[in-house]
Amino acid sequence: MGEEKTGKLKDIRETVSGAVELMQHLRDPRMQESFGKITDAAMLAKEIIEDLKTPEMVRNIENFRLISENMNQASARMQDTLKQLEETGVINEAKGIIKSAKGAVDSFGENGKDLPQMATAIKEMINSVRGLVDELKLTVVDYKNSGAGHSIQDTIKDASEIYKTATSYKGESWK
């Protein structure tokens, strides 16, 4: 029984000694400064949380969510449109027209004697571009009806600009 009391007294003494050492560390100015920083950070976090609960911030957060959702939907529609354009062959046809136009321009620089054939080739290219524009217009009508038409309006404008640029070169020397 005496040994048990001695062991308990030793445990109490060590606990009190540890508590005193801990109290000394807590009084250290660096420790007080750290506690001050922790308190400041906690207060700032509390203010931010309270600000996030305001009706304006709730609306802003909801608007960000809606914007993100709309961007995802627009991206999906653009991917669908691109896939449909690839399936219809419009993209490959446009690539062919571009290659044809590049070939025509290259041959114009090399063979100035072949202007009549060049004019015929360019007229055929213009007709191809016109056909592409018509096909794109039909595709746009289909996409507008499906809700995806807005994503290719720029493509049609670009194709129309190509057509207008190509037809503006119907100068006197091409007739």
Disulfide bonds with the S-S distance in Angstrom:
none
